Amino acid sequence: MIRSSIVRAFTLAAFTVLPARSALAQSTPPAAPADGAATPAAPAADDDDAVFRPAEPDFTLISLPTGLRLPLFKSEFRVTHRFVRPLGSGDFGDLAGDAFGLDNGAQIGLEYRIGVVPNGQVGFHRTSDRTIEFFGEYGVARQRGALPVAISALVSVEGTNNFKDRHTPSLGAVVSRTFGERAAVYAEPIWIHDADLSATPAGDANTFMVGLGARVRVRPTVYAVGEWAPRASGFRPGVAHHSFAIEKHLGGHMFQLNVSDSFATPMGQIARGGRSGSDWYLGFNISRKFF
């Protein structure tokens, strides 16, 4: 009788303790590696800048920047073309015979950017009129939770005659909002110093503008893009920069066909705007990500 009671007691204890130990094992985090170094947690998808973002696939709209972040030590190369013949010059036969401006030369830009710190990138852009622009962008805040927008800080300086002559620095921000995987909108307040290259002495004519833009995904890999850079105060000749585009994403490439009322790609040129509201120019951008 006593032996039977002891066996029943041990059996009951075993069935009581084992489930408790199993639950404890499941709730206990895995031990650190033997060398004492904790295993780093995997980054959240929203914080991984190498992940493709369908609503914000590139670092520029047409000429204006976006808030897309560049992964550390990764890079991108971009080529810009703005053909110099206005699309409204001559009749349609003349324009078609001139390949819609392709036979009349272009202002060409070459750009390279690289991620140098987490959330930060620097780069340069050179146009065929011998203007060189150095620029930097730093992601200050991401769109998440109670913050409905992402914010990046911008700084650039460009110089004419291969950066030997007049210099035009600028300072601003990119405020952006994405809508799922379908669209992104941008507002970019930017101050440009010495926007008027003919001013004497230098620096007498500055410009404050607000770049506005949007990119809409109309097909899985096709986008419609528009941007406008109205000058709110200061030096503002001609007409404000406008541009519209259709583009195709393919692997690490973005192919864009655009029309603009100016040749502008560096920030100072954007601030100086277009020559007239009736002249529009065909152009294209091609960019390649190296990640």
N, C-alpha and C positions, 0 to 999 in steps of 0.2 A: 504493500500500500504506500509506504513512504517513498520507495524507489519510483513508483508510478507518478506520484505527486511531483517529485523532483523533475522527472522527464517532461511532464506537462508544463511546469514553470519555465524550464529552459527553452522549450519550443515556443511558448507565448512571448518570451523576451526576444528571441531571435526574430520572429515576425514583426515585432514592434520596432526594434532598433534598425534592422536592415533598410526598410523604406526611408527612415529618417536620414540614414547615412547616404543613401542614393540621392535624395533631394538636396542634401547639403553639397554633395559633389557636383551636381548640376548647376548650383547657384554660385559656386566658388570659381573665380576667374583663374585661367591657367597661370601657373607659376612663371616667373621671369626666367630667362635663360640662365644657364649655370654661371656665366661670367658676371651676372648681376645687372646686365643692360636690359631695360624694359623693351618689349617689342613695340615699335611705333604703330599707331593706329593708321589704317588706310584713310587717305583724304576723301572728304565728301565730294561727290560728283560735281557739285556747284563750285567747288574750290579748285578743281583740277583744270588748269588753263589749257591743257592739251586736248581736252574733250571738245569735239566739234559742236558748235552752237548754231542750230539751223536758223534762228532769228537774227543772228549777228555773225555772219560767216567771214567777214573781212575787217581789216584794220582801217579802212576808209570807206566812205560812201562813194563819192565820185572824186572830189578834191578835199572835202572836209573829213576830219578824222572821226572814228567811232571810239567807243570805250572798250573795245575788245583787248584783253590782256594777252601778252606774249609770254609763253613759258620761259623759265630761266634757261639762258644759253641757247635758246632756239631762235630762229630768224625767219625773215620774209624778204623777198625781192619783188619789186614792182616796176613795170614800164608803163609810162603814160604817153599818149600821142594826142595832139590837138592840131588838126589840119587847118591851114591858114586861109583857105578860100571860104568866104561866107556862102552858106547854102542858098541864100537868096540872090546871089550875084549871077546875072544873065538869065536866059530862059532855061527850061528843063533840058533841052537838047544840049546846050553848052555844058550844063552841070553834069549830065550823064556822060558826055564825051570826055569830061575831065575826071571821070570816075568819082563823082561827088566830092571832089576836092583832094583826092588822094594823089593827083599828079602835081599839086602845087606846094609840096613841102609841108612840114609840120614843126611845131614846137614839141620836142621830145623830152621826157623826164625819166631819169633812172633813180631808183630809191632802194635803200637797204636799211632794215631795222633789226635789232637784236635785243633779247631780254637780258638785262645786266644785273638786276636784283629781282626778288620776288615782287610781282605787281608792277615792275618798272621796266621801261624800254627806252632805247635811244636809237637815233638813225640819222641818215642824211639823204637829201634829195637834190639832184642837179638837173637843171633844164638846159636845153640847147641854146638859150640866150645868155649862157654863162652865169646864171644865178645859182648859188649853192645855199641850201638851207640845212642847218643842223637842228634837230628837234628832240624833245624828250616828253614822255607821258608816264604818269604814275597813277595807278588805280587806288583811290582813297577809300571808297566804300562800295560794297556790292549791293545789288538789289535783292533784298531778302527780308522776311519778317515784317516789321513795322516800317521799314524804309522802302518806299515804292520805286525808287530810282537808284541807278548806279552813278557814281561820281568819279571823274578822273581829272587830274591837274595837267595842264599843257604848258610847255615853254618852248620857244624856238627863236632862232636868229638866222636871218638870211643876208647874204652879201652879193652885190653885183660884181661883174668882172672877176669871176672865180674867187669871190669873197675878199677881194682886194680893195674895193671902193665902198660905196654907201651900204650901211648895215641897217637892217630893220628887225629889231627884236619884237617878240610878242609874248603875251601871258594870258592864259585863259583857263577854261574848264569845259569838260564834256559832261553833260547831264543826260542820261539815257534811260529809257524804259523799254523792256522787251515784253511782248505779249505771247507767252507760250513759245511755240516754235514757228509762229506765223509772221510776226512783224516786230519792228523796233523803231522808235522815234527818238530824236535828238534835239537838244537845245544847247548852244555853245557860245556863251558870252566870252568875247576875246578882245583884248586891248592890243593895238598895234602901234608901236612907236616909230615915228619918222616914215609914215606910209607914203608921203609925197616926196618922191626922189628928186623933184626939181626945186624943192624948198631951199631957200638960203636965208640964214644959216641952216644947216642940217638939224632936224629934230623939231622944226617949227610946226609941222602938220602931222598930228596923230589921228588915229581912227579907233572908234569903239564900234564893234559890230556884233551881231547875234546870229550865228549860223543855225539854220533850221534844216532838218532833214528827216527822211524816213526810208525804210527798206521794207518791202512787202514780199513775202514768199508766195508766188502765184502758182507754182508747180513745185514738185519735190526738190528740184535743183535749179529752178528759174526764179529770178527776182526782178521786181520793178523798183527803181530807186529814184529819188528826187532830192534836191538840196537847193537852198536859197540863203544868201548871206547879206541881209540888209544892214546898212551902216546906220547906227543909231545916232552917232554924233561925230564931229570932227571932219577930217578930210574925206570927201565922198564924191569923186568925179564920175562922169559917165553914168552907167546903170549898175545896180547891184548884181553880183554874180548869181546866175541861175544855171542849173544843169539837170538833165533827166537821162535815165539810162535803163537798159535792159541787160541782164547779166546771167551767166550760166556757171554754176559751180560743178567742177569735175575733179574729183580726187583732191589733191592739194592746190589746184589751180582755180582761179576766178577769171573768167573772160567777160569783159564788159564793153558794150557799144553805147556811146553817149553823144548827146548834143548839148552844147553850152553857148552862152553868150559872151564867153571870154576864154582865153587860153590858160587861165590861172590854175596852178597846182600848189606852189608855195603860199604860205599864209599872207605875206605882204602883197603878192599879186592878187589874191582873193579880195583883200581890202581895197585895192584900187579898182576892182570891178571890171565891167565890160565897156567897150567903146560906144555902142549904141544899142537900143532895144530892138533894132530890126536885123542885126547881124547875128546869125547862129552858125556854129561850127561843128562839124562832125569830129568825133574822136573815139579813142578806145583806151582801156586800161587792161593790163594783164598782170596778175599777181601770182606768186608761188610761195607757199609755206614750206619750210623745211622742218617739219615735225609731224 
